[in-house]
Amino acid sequence: MNVTDFYREIYIPELNDIQQEVLKLVPEKLLSYTNLTYIENSKDVFLSITKLSDFLKSKKIYDSVGSIAVNITTGQGSGNFHKDSGPFKHSLNIPIIGCDDTYINFFEVDNEHTVVNVDDQGKTHRFFRYTEDQCKLIYEAETSKPYLLGVKTPHRVINKSDQTRVMLLIRLFPRVNLEEL
């Protein structure tokens, strides 16, 4: 398995400006606990950020954006061992705040997953969950820079800092030309 199949850093010009604008749009109540949230009309809300939209258009992926989520991991917290279901194969993940000393780990798994349904604002999202003993670490990357994530490879987030980590997750339909990134 090639690392670039599931992880690749992406350069985003004007990242600082995008981060500041995204942070203004994240509801403060979400910052107190670990969660994955698709805020109401999140795609429209976040694509209203001109510099973000311009970047996505310049890379010819604007029309491939399927949905946008906010992922929050509190200090010293971690996410579940999982892989995503659904039509998306990749996610452009943009660090917003608190991403130093936070990591994404990728795994090989030796058993079947458990299906977990998560309800978020009336929409059900399905994840394939694993237990730690099923997972063998194959790669770890710090999440302080934007990156393209292959969501079909089992993974989880670890926040080793005391800060709350906020990431913007831009889910991309498979038709996207990843070579443009």
C-alpha positions in Angstrom: 0.0 0.0 0.0 1.3 3.4 -1.0 1.1 6.2 1.6 -0.2 8.7 -1.1 -3.2 6.5 -1.5 -4.5 7.6 1.9 -2.4 10.7 2.9 -0.8 13.6 1.1 -0.1 17.1 2.3 -1.6 19.9 0.2 -0.4 23.5 -0.1 -3.2 26.1 0.3 -2.2 29.7 -0.4 -3.8 32.2 2.0 -4.4 29.4 4.5 -4.2 31.8 7.5 -7.1 33.9 6.0 -9.2 30.8 5.3 -8.6 29.5 8.9 -9.7 32.8 10.4 -12.9 32.9 8.3 -13.7 29.3 9.0 -13.3 29.8 12.8 -15.8 32.6 12.7 -18.4 30.2 11.3 -17.9 27.3 13.8 -20.5 27.4 16.6 -18.7 28.0 19.9 -20.8 25.4 21.6 -19.1 22.7 19.5 -15.7 23.6 21.0 -16.3 22.0 24.4 -16.5 18.3 23.3 -15.1 15.9 20.7 -17.5 15.7 17.8 -18.0 15.5 14.0 -20.6 17.9 12.9 -22.3 18.8 9.7 -23.7 22.2 10.7 -26.9 23.2 8.9 -26.2 24.2 5.3 -22.5 23.6 6.0 -21.6 23.4 2.3 -23.2 26.7 1.5 -21.9 28.3 4.7 -18.2 27.3 4.2 -18.1 27.8 0.5 -19.2 31.4 1.1 -15.6 32.0 2.1 -14.2 33.5 -1.0 -10.6 32.5 -0.6 -11.6 28.9 0.1 -14.0 28.8 -2.9 -11.3 30.4 -5.1 -8.7 27.7 -4.0 -11.1 24.9 -4.7 -12.0 26.4 -8.2 -8.3 26.9 -9.0 -7.7 23.2 -8.3 -10.8 22.2 -10.3 -12.4 20.5 -7.3 -15.1 23.0 -6.4 -17.8 21.0 -8.3 -16.6 17.8 -6.6 -17.4 19.0 -3.1 -20.0 16.7 -1.6 -20.3 17.9 2.0 -18.4 19.8 4.6 -18.0 18.9 8.2 -16.2 20.3 11.3 -14.2 17.8 13.3 -13.4 18.8 16.9 -11.0 16.9 19.2 -10.5 18.2 22.7 -7.1 18.3 24.3 -5.6 14.9 25.1 -8.6 13.3 23.3 -8.8 10.9 20.4 -11.3 9.7 17.8 -12.5 6.1 17.2 -10.8 3.6 15.0 -12.9 3.7 11.8 -13.2 4.1 8.1 -15.9 6.1 6.4 -18.7 4.7 4.4 -20.7 6.4 1.6 -19.7 7.8 -1.8 -16.7 9.8 -0.7 -13.3 8.3 -1.1 -11.3 11.4 -0.2 -11.5 14.4 2.2 -9.5 17.6 2.0 -8.8 18.3 5.6 -7.8 21.8 6.6 -6.4 22.6 10.1 -8.2 25.5 11.7 -6.8 25.9 15.2 -5.0 23.7 17.8 -3.5 21.3 15.3 0.1 21.2 16.5 0.9 17.9 18.2 -2.2 16.3 16.8 -2.0 13.2 14.5 -3.9 11.0 12.2 -3.0 7.4 12.3 -3.7 4.8 9.6 -4.1 1.1 10.1 -4.3 -2.3 8.5 -7.1 -4.3 10.0 -7.4 -8.0 10.5 -11.2 -8.4 11.1 -14.5 -7.1 10.0 -15.8 -3.8 11.2 -18.9 -3.0 13.2 -21.4 -0.6 11.6 -22.2 2.4 13.6 -24.9 4.9 12.7 -24.4 8.5 14.0 -27.3 10.9 13.8 -26.4 14.5 13.2 -29.1 17.1 12.7 -31.6 14.5 11.5 -29.2 12.9 9.0 -27.7 9.5 9.6 -24.0 9.0 8.9 -22.6 5.4 8.8 -19.1 4.6 10.0 -17.3 1.3 10.0 -15.7 1.0 13.5 -12.8 -1.1 14.6 -11.4 -2.0 18.0 -7.8 -1.2 18.9 -6.8 -4.9 18.9 -7.9 -5.2 15.3 -5.6 -2.4 14.1 -2.0 -2.4 13.2 -0.4 1.1 12.7 1.0 1.6 9.2 1.4 5.4 9.2 1.2 8.5 11.4 1.1 12.1 10.3 0.8 15.3 12.1 -2.3 17.3 11.2 -0.9 20.8 11.4 -0.9 21.2 7.6 -3.7 20.6 5.1 -3.9 17.1 3.7 -5.8 14.8 1.4 -7.2 11.9 3.4 -8.2 8.6 1.8 -11.3 7.9 4.0 -11.5 4.2 3.0 -8.3 3.4 4.9 -9.0 2.7 8.6 -7.8 5.7 10.6 -8.2 7.8 13.8 -7.2 11.2 15.2 -5.1 11.6 18.3 -4.7 15.0 20.1 -1.6 14.9 22.3 -1.8 18.6 23.1 -3.9 20.3 25.7 -5.6 22.5 23.0 -8.8 21.8 21.3 -8.2 20.8 17.7 -10.6 22.1 14.9 -10.4 20.7 11.4 -12.5 21.5 8.4 -13.3 18.3 6.4 -14.3 18.8 2.7 -15.7 15.5 1.4 -15.0 15.0 -2.3 -16.9 12.9 -4.8 -14.8 10.3 -6.6 -14.9 12.2 -9.9 -12.4 14.7 -8.6 -9.0 14.7 -10.3 -6.6 14.4 -7.4 -3.7 15.2 -9.6 -4.9 18.8 -9.6 -4.1 19.1 -5.8 
